[in-house]
Amino acid sequence: MTLKEVSSYLNLSIYQTRLVLKEALIQKVGINNSREIIYDTDLINNLQDILEKRYKENCLNKYTSKELIRLGCTGYDRNILKSKPTEPFDRYKTFTGASYFYDKVEVNAYLASKKCDSKLLSISQIMELVGFKTHQQLQKALNDCNIKEVKKGYSSFKYYKKSDIKPFIDLVKKRYLFNKANRLSTQQVQELGFKKNGRIVLQKFKAEPIDRINEYADAGGIAFYDKTEVERKLKSRKLLTHTICEKDAKEHLGYKNTEKFKKVIQEYGITLTSNGKYEINYYDKSSIDYLKNIIDKNYEHNLETKITSGQIKALGYSRKLIRKLTPIHTRPIDNVYKFASAVIFYDKEQFLNLKKQYSDRAEINNVLTEYYTSKQLMELLNIPNNVERYMAKFRVFPIKIPPSRQNYWHKGEIDDFVKKRNDLYNYYDSNYYLISDVEYLLGFNISKFYSICSDFNIPIIAEELPIEVKFNKFTKSHLGFPKDKIDNIVAEINDKQRQSTTNHQTNNVLESSNDTQHNSNITSEIKSSLQVLGHLDDEKIVQILEEIANYSMPSINDKIKTIISEKDLIIQLDYSKKQFDENKEHFRILKLEYGNINYYVLKDCSNLLKKLYEEQNNLLSLNYTHVEAIAKVPITVLNKNKAKFQIPPHLRFGRLKKLKHVYSKKVIDNYLNSLKVSSLIEQYKNELEYNTLPDKIFLKTVKELDLYFQNLVKNTEIAWHNFVSKKLLSSNGNIKTIKKLFVRFIKITELLQSTLIAKEIMDMTSNEINFVFLNNKVPSTYKEVLYGFFNHLLLRFSNCKYLVSELNNPYVEKNERLANSKHNKQIYSTNEFLTLLDYVKDIQRHKDNALSEYKTKPMCETKGNYESIWLYVMLHLNNGWRSTDFIEKIPRIPLSIPVLDYKSFENYNLTLEESTKIIWELTSNLMNVYHNKNGKKAFFFISEDMIVPVANAIVLCELKAQLIHSKRNNLIDLGNSNELTTSMHDKFFKNFPIKEFKFKSLMANSTFITFVDSILKQKTNRNPLEITKFIRNHDSLDTTNRYVHISEEHLNKISKQLFDKGYFGYTYDYLKQIVIGESQNYSIENNEKNLLATVFGDIYKIENFSMELNAIEEQKKPLYEFVKRLSEEQQREVLDLINMNQLPAKESFWQCILGDCLYLDRKCNSCPFAIPHFYVLTKTVYNLNNLIPKLEQIKNIPYKGERVRLANLLYKNLSLISAAKKQFGENVLSSFLGKDYSDFLNNIRSLDSINENLTIGGT
């Protein structure tokens, strides 16, 4: 089909057709005779099926913007409802022009909730009742008035009680009418003619959220002004028109300096007319205008007759001319406009007369262009001073040009002199040696040179250098040696020395060689004296000596060209002297010594430099410098041992001169790549939520991660991609299942890509497949997928060399494992459970292991975090949650301990108090968590013995998240797979005392629930179904059919580990004190009196609490009598039952000592027999937030009984808060309250008229 035919067939425009084909990855198959692109008809038919399927889904599940309007949705409604942009596959048939979709279920739920005649109002309905411009402004106003939203339906919708909104609307309207009648906005005040300076004197009121409706909607931070005050100011406008404030007067007169302005005001006797608010001074405007006329006339006069030094300099004249002018000091009246900062004036007429004496300035400039000044000449000749004396030696003299006193030098004469001087310098530089040059050539000082020349009767010719060349190189030199004569002298000296030495050595050797037949010892002496010849025979030695005798020495210039001094070599290497001395032994270059100076062969040094630069370049090609590395990864990552290593000392030059370490590119790039891989997988996982084609996302991910197979195994790659696409498209699982499958397929793709190099799977034997893919090291979930893939290949390819019957079947292994587990080991034994408890509570072991992993783990290894495994295992021992709930629901929390990173935590030991705060901080963040599977509320517990270990693991997990800059909100990080893999398990349980122990989430859950059930039956002889239901919140009460008898020896230990003790309050502490003997310091009088004094007495100055305390004591009497009537065994049983949640009260999260409530008309927070749990705080804070606004208006309540009821309710809730603070700490309470605890107390203390209504004894 051509493109036009496809467009017509799909009923799309050409442009849309191209987009859809591109999105579907459909490529052209050829070009017809009309040069039109042809597409595969089967693929187009498949595409139409997909589009039709997508269209039907959208019709069923989506609304467009037009449809929303037809349904009656307003603009406010559409802002609240979430929209998603359409994709090319969505723009089909009636959705061709749709840009956004709205979820139909969400819209219908919203419209239903909007239309239903309930007691709730949505935010858009409230918007229609009041004149707020945006729902954000309305939200701020509602929050400001402490009106709380009510959760209903979809969490994205906000609802409020009609009973709360009605008084709110009345308040808004009253406030609006009040503002309309009594206030003016900033814009209105501006329109009345009040400028910014004029508004300063007006009292202003900040526009609060509730004020911003109708015409005040855009008030923002702009203030209101009192209408009466503004009218009063308007009445005095006539007076104000005749005055001017100090700031405006200063600007009006042209002053910048306030002091000079005040001096002029004082000088002319202008007095203040008034001293306004904020100490702003006002002056009579007519007086200021009169003064302005005087100042302006004076200014014009100064412009005509005066000039400043700045103006003179701007004309190009020097200070010498200015010094000849008579200075005139300015007066305050002069310092305006251009002369605002002037201190001295000069008479303009005097300046013009002096200027004439210099004649025409242009003519002077023309004359000066033909001369050098002395300063210019010194720079030209490179002479530091006394240029006149220097030039006099050459009979060159300056001239003077009146009226200037300085010397000028004629340019033509000077230029000729400079040319001759430079030519002479170049001649001496090319043809003469200095003394230092001669010493350098010879390798010894000049005195020795004179001595040698004297010994050989060689005359030395030295010439005195002319004065013209004594600059640069010759500045401090007096003698020069002609180069040609010195070269000849040095050659002559060398010839004579060589001839003398050679003759002497040759004679000795020849004489010795004649005697070698008689005395072989002589030859050995020659070899020992000439060690370099020691390996040669005697005839060869004689031959070499003869060649030496006939050898002609090269000229001194040739010699200089072949060597380099040690000092120059060090400069070339960019080394320090110390660095060179440390490394020179490894350089293997020939050293020559002349006197005290070391020389090296230039060719060797060039090769050395080349070799060093090659080594350094190789080093830099494999590593990053510190600056390059920190630009790529955080400094904490660079400190890992495997990332950096020392630079070899001989390579510390050039770019590496001041560096000690480099960082491996491979390790850093692998680390960055691992982050990129994790980030991409996470990105595409999220994309699956709004994309109905997961197979396309899979292929896109494969492309991004470059997971393509080798060319030799392309058939396997195509088959694998088809297999994955089929599995993803046919999956009926929810989005979490799809995500898990997606990650699993990506991981298996990585495995296949890295394993298959040159052999297709179809060409592999059964044994090869078992060995490579179906072994114990491959996770069982991967093996199940691969096993299905191998079956898929057999159906597609007839030439497969393996047989399915010979492959290791992972499903058989799984069934055997499940069967074995079902019949033999559904739960852990008591011994295994206790051993596991002891193992995970070993804080030092696991803390050290986590820190050790941090120090030694390669940067690229970001998965399988030890600290997350530790926390994951421990949470299973106190909670019946599922694995995914632990991973997805446990949030990160801010740390309240003085620890910044792993290093500072290494030597830091958490106290019990710090650990408890951390646990309750986490618990307070888990108050509204629900199980994934059944949507029921989840309850979180940590037993007393597990508090410190769990707190340590929490700290380590949070520090790790901060270290890797994690964007996840989850505390537990088990990598992208979100499950405990085999490698993670084996790493954590490596040293577990019981060999072949396997930790499994489901088995741990079953063990936990079974032990809770068994202990309750054994200790209380009661039905434990309610607590086991509470632990995991099952719909069914049939939670377990197992029973394990636990010995008395282990009973108390396991009980202590399994049961939460989140109970608090006076009654609970009193019972513990009676049973266990714990001293709680809980005398009624002291504690209740402290609470009254803290919360009420300090504010209301209550002097005597005797009546209130008597009331409290009367309330507690039944509790004392009941507990005292119980035997010690009964008292202990009651405490155990409470700790095991077996005495539930009539209200949630309360326990009752009586068991069956005797006071049905009394609330639990008013009953002395009731014991609150930590979870009660949520409701307590909610009650206080609703109660405080009513107490703020307590004076306006006409009924005494209602005022007493509210005051007593406040006391009861505060009593709970006070007890909770003592048990859990201020930080935990602050997180519940949504504000700092001290701020909350101050808010309570600001309430009026509470003490006179407080009776405490009321119900």
Secondary structure, DSSP 8 states (H G I E B T S, - for coil): -BHHHHHHHHT--HHHHHHHHHHTT----EE-TT--EE--HHHHHHHHHHHHHHHHHHHHHEE-HHHHHHTT--HHHHHHS-EEE--GGG--GGGTT--EEEEHHHHHHHHHHHHS-SSEEEHHHHHHHS-BSSHHHHHHHHHHTT---B--SSTTS-EEEHHHHHHHHHHHHHHHHHHHHHEEEHHHHHHTT--HHHHTTS-EEE--GGG-BGGGTT-TT-EEEEHHHHHHHHHTHHHHHTEEEHHHHHHHHT---HHHHHHHHHHTT--EEEE-GGG-EEEEHHHHHHHHHHHHHHHHHHHHHEE-HHHHHHTT--HHHHHTS-EEE--GGG-SGGGTT--EEEEHHHHHHHHHHT--HHHHHHHHTTEEEHHHHHHHHT--S-HHHHHHTTT---EE-TT--SEEEEHHHHHHHHHHHHHHHHHHHHHEE-HHHHHHHHTS-HHHHHHHHHHTT-----EE--GGG-SGGGTT--EEEEHHHHHHHHHHHHHHHHHHHHHHHHHHHHHHHHTTTT-HHHHHHHHHHSGGGTTS-HHHHHHHHHHHHH-----HHHHHHTEEEHHHHHHHHT--HHHHHHHGGGT---EEEETTEEEEEHHHHHHHHHHHHHHHHHHHHHEE-HHHHHTTS-HHHHTSTTTEEE--GGG-SGGGTT--EEEEHHHHHHHHHHHHHHHHHHHHHHHGGG-S-HHHHHHHHHHHTT----GGGHHHHHHHHHHHHHHHHH----HHHHHHHHHHHHHHHHHHHHH-SS--GGGS-HHHHHHHTSSTTS-HHHHHHHHHHHHHHHHH-TT----GGGS--HHHHHHHHHHHHHHH-SS--HHHHHHHHHHHT-HHHHHHHHHHHHHHS-TT--SS-HHHHHHHHHHHTT----HHHHHHH-B-----SS--SHHHHHT----HHHHHHHHHHHHHTTTT-B-TTT--B------GGGHHHHHHHHHHHHHHHHHTT----BS---TTTTS--HHHHHHHTTT-SSTT----HHHHHHHHHHHHHHHHHHHH-S--HHHHHHHH--SSS----------HHHHHHHHHHH----B-SHHHHHHHHHHT-------HHHHHHHHHIIIIIHHH-----HHHHHHHHHHHHHHHHHHHHS-HHHHHHHHHHHHTT-SB-SSTTEEETTSS-S-TTS-GGG-TTEEEBTTHHHHHHHHHHHHHHHHHTGGG---HHHHHHHHHHHHHHHHHHHHHHHHH-HHHHHHHHTS-HHHHHHHHHT--S-GGG--SS--
